[in-house]
Amino acid sequence: MSYREWFDKHGKKHREIVDRLSHLSDEELIEYFRFDNMKKSEPEFCPLYARDKKCHDMEILNCYLCACPYFRFNDNGLEIVDGKSIKSICSIDAKDSSTIEHKSIVHLDCSDCILPHTEGYIKKVFSRDWFEIMSEVNR
C-alpha cells in the first residue's frame, strides 16, 4: 500500500468515527481515542489492536493522530540523495526519528518518537478534521 493510499483510507476511517461522535466535547473526543478504549470500541481502526500491541511504548497512548503532522511523504520521492529515493522525512528533524533503507529507497522511521500520541500535543494542533491537521504531509 502506498503512503497516499494509507493516508486517504486512514483519514476516512478517522472522519467516520469523529462524525459519529459529534455529540462529544473536544476533550471527550480526544480521550475516546486513547489506545485502551480504541482497541475495544474501534477494533478495525488499527491492526495492532487485535494483538493488544501499542505502536509506541507509553502509558497513555492516544491514537487521535496516528500519523504526525510533521511527517512528509511523496510516493514518487521527495528527492534523490546519493542515488537513493527519499520517500519520507520529518519536517522538524525530530531527534527520535531515523531512517530505514530498502534497496535504493529511504523511508522515515518514527517508531521512537511519541510526540503525536501525547494528549498535550493533540490539544495543541486539534481539529475535528484530521485532513486539516495533516494538510502539509503529502508533498
N, C-alpha and C positions, 0 to 999 in steps of 0.2 A: 504494500500500500504506500502510495506517495505521501509526502508531507501534506500536500494540498487536499488529497482525499481524506486523510485523517482529520485535518483541520475542519473541513466542511461537515463531515459526519459528526465529529465531536460537538461542534457548535450547535448543530441541530438538536442533538440529544440534550445539551445544556438548556437550550431555549425551551424545549418541551417541558422540562422539569420546572424551570422558572415560571413559565406561563401557568402551569398547573398550581403553583404555589403563590400566585399573585396576592393572596389574602395575607401572607406573612409580611411582617416588617422586614426591613433590610437586615437588621441584626438577627432575627429569627431565620431568615433565609440563609445567611452565612453559617449559622450554627447547624442548620439542616444538612449542609454539605460536609460536615465532619465525617471522617472515614468510618467511624463506628456506626453512625446512622446510615450512611450511604450504602454500606455493604449489605444491610438488611432491607432498606427501603427502596434502593435503586440498584439491584444486583447486576443489571445489564450495562450500567454506566461505565464500569471498568472491569477488564478481565481478571485483575488481581483480587477483586472482592471474593470471588469463588474460592480462592485459596487462603483467604484472610491474611493477605500479604500486603504490606504497605510499600509504596514505591520509595519512600524516604523514611529513615529511622528517626521518628519524632513522636512525642507523646500525643499531642493533638495535631493530627494531620488533617488539613482542610483541603477538600477536593474541588472547591469552587472554581479555581483557575485551571487546575490540571496541567496547564501549559503556562509558560511565563511570557508576559508582555515584552520582555527583553530578548526573547528568542527571535532570531531572524532566519528565514529559510527561503530557498528558491530551488525547486526541483530540477531546474536546468543548471543550477550552480550560481553562486554569488560572485565567485571569481576563481581564477586559476592561480595557484601558488605552487611553485616548484613542480609544475606538471600535474598537480593534483586539483581536482574539482572540489571546491569548498561549498558544501550544500547547506550548512547551517552554522551560525555563530551566536555568541552572546553580545548584545549591543553595548553592555556595560563592562565587558571582560570580567565577570564575577570571579573572584579568587577561587571559588569552589568548582568552577567549570573546567572541563578538559575536552579532549577530542578523541574520537575513535576513527581509525583509518581502516578502510577496506579496499584493497586494490588501489585504485587511484582516486578514491573518493574519501573526503573527510567530513565527518558529522560531529556536531557538538554533543558532548556528554554532560548533562546537567544533574546526573544522579546524586552528586554530593552537595547540591545547592537546594536549600529548603525555602528560600525566600517566598516564592509564590504560594506556598502552602501554609504560611503563617497568617493568622486572622488579622493581625495588625496591618500587614501589607495589603491583604484583600480589602480591608476597610479603606485604606488609603486610595486605592485605584477603583473602588467599587462602581459597578454599573450593573443593572439587571440584564444588559445586553453584552454577552460575552464577546461578540464580534467587535463591539465598540472598544472594549478593553484591549483586545488583541489586534487592533486595526493596523499596527505597524509591522506585524510579524511577517507576513508574506511579501517578499521583495521581488 
